[in-house]
Amino acid sequence: MALSKKGKIVRETLERFPDVSSLAVSRYLINEYGEVFNHDIQQARELVRYHRGLKKGGHNFTPLPVRHNIKPPQTQRTLRTPYDLSPGLWLTFADVHVPFHEMKPIEAMIKHAQTWKIDGIFIDGDFQDCEAASFWMPTKKRNFDLEIEATIDMFDFINAELKPKKRVYKPGNHEDRLPRLFANKMPEIGMSMGGIVAQTEVLGFESRQIEYLDSLQVVMAGKLPIFHGHELRYSSVVNPARGLFLKLKSWGMTAHSHRSSEHTETNLAGTVLTTWSIGCLCNLSPDYFPYANNWNWGFALVNVEKDGNFEVVNKRILPNGQVV
């Protein structure tokens, strides 16, 4: 006797999950084929019991036949290709946290960079704070429109002052707040749509010639990998640079910690390996961490050579605005 549509679905499901309880199989059927079973879990369960021979007059399909010609499932992994900064001198900074930025270190950085012939600017995350989209309790009244306006104004101010040939922006964990909000509140739109619409279109990255990367993408300055810091889980008991070295066992640079630091070790082959963390350009005494946070202002100049070699000049900015 030919099986009905429901019977075929139940039979195929039992072949896939022979050792799963009838109730669990029924829940699976409702989740995957709800309309076929009128979203009635009892109806689905009765059919499962019937085809398992557990109900009077039912068909016992056990032992179940071996499945043949089964195609492997499609992977849902994400491939992340490193982004390579082109050869040249890159002004690298992070953690501006607009609108909680500080103009004194920003102007000091710009003035210092104007004495160098920089080829591009690399923003290493948390340029925008996105407090209005945060899970955490806000310190001010939520106003995302004003945050967007302030971010655009800061972009345009820095671009006008430095006139870089290239602009690359890797988002950090604070920029991720917005797509995560979309994914949480509107999962049918998801993180990708939220990120594209709210962060690339509204901020006008294309018209401003800003290349916007993935927040989990590694940026390579020649042989130097650069992270924002939220992608790596490392301890910074001594300082962030040492924590980064213990994680990478290689060269590396990070932001996120709001602290300037450097750590150097030499491996068995005699290769000198150095890691750096760069300071921030934001308020050093925020409401959520006002005292003894060990933060400092800072930025870095990263020179990338054609052969992959690199040079890092990690700068601190003192409270009086002096760059050291």
C-alpha positions, 0 to 999 in steps of 0.5 A, a space after each residue: 500500500 502506497 504511503 501518504 505524504 505524511 507517512 513518507 515524511 514520518 518514515 524518512 524521519 524515522 530512518 534518520 533518527 531510529 533511536 530518538 523517542 517518539 515524542 522528540 520525533 513528533 516535535 521535530 516533525 512539527 518544527 520542520 513540517 508543521 503545516 503538513 501535520 496541521 501543527 498538531 503534535 498529538 497527530 504527529 505522535 500518533 503517526 510516529 507510533 503507528 509507523 513504529 508498530 507501537 499502535 494497534 494495526 500499525 506498520 513496524 518498519 524496524 529494523 529500518 533499512 540502510 540509507 543509501 546515496 545520502 548527500 552530505 549537509 551543506 556547511 554553515 561555516 564562514 570563511 574570513 580572508 585576511 585584509 592586506 594593507 597596501 605598502 605605505 605609511 598608515 596612521 593607525 588608531 582606534 577606540 574613539 568612541 564617538 560621541 564620547 571622544 576627546 578632541 585634545 588627543 585627536 587634534 594632537 594625533 592629527 597635528 603629529 600625522 601632518 608632519 609625516 607623509 602618510 598614505 592611509 588611515 586605518 581605523 582599528 575598531 570602536 570609532 563609533 560607540 553605538 551606546 544607543 544600541 547597547 545591551 548595557 544601561 546607557 549613561 545618557 539618554 539614548 539618541 542614535 540619530 545624534 550618534 550617527 551625525 557625530 560619527 559622520 562629522 568626525 569622519 569628515 573632520 579627520 579626512 579633511 585634515 589629513 586627506 589620506 589616499 586610502 581609508 580602511 575601517 575595521 569595526 570593533 565590538 562597539 560597532 557590532 552592537 547595532 547588527 547584534 540588535 538587529 539580529 536580536 530584535 529582528 532575526 528575520 533581517 539578521 546581522 548582515 542586513 542590519 550591518 549593511 543598511 545601518 552602518 555602510 549606507 547611512 554613514 556613507 562609507 562608499 561615498 567617503 571612500 572608506 573600505 569597511 571590513 568584517 569585525 572578525 577579519 584579520 588585517 595584515 600590515 605585511 607580516 604584522 597581524 592587527 586585531 581590534 582585540 574583541 576577536 581574541 580572548 587573552 589575559 592582560 595581567 602584566 600588560 595587553 601586549 604581553 597577553 597578546 604575545 602569549 596568545 599569538 606567539 608571533 608579531 601582533 597589534 591590538 587596540 580595545 584595551 585603551 592602553 599603550 604597551 609593548 612586549 618583545 621576546 626572541 624565539 629559538 631561531 633568533 627571530 625578534 617578535 614584538 607585540 603592541 597595544 595602542 591607546 585610545 582617543 576617548 574619555 579616560 574616565 567614563 561613568 562605567 569605569 571612572 577610576 584606576 582603569 590604567 587607560 591612556 591616549 595614543 595611536 600608532 604609525 605603521 609602515 608596510 614595506 613591499 616585501 612584507 616587513 614592517 615598522 611600528 611607532 607606537 605613540 602615547 599622548 600625554 594629558 597636556 596633548 604632547 605626543 611622546 
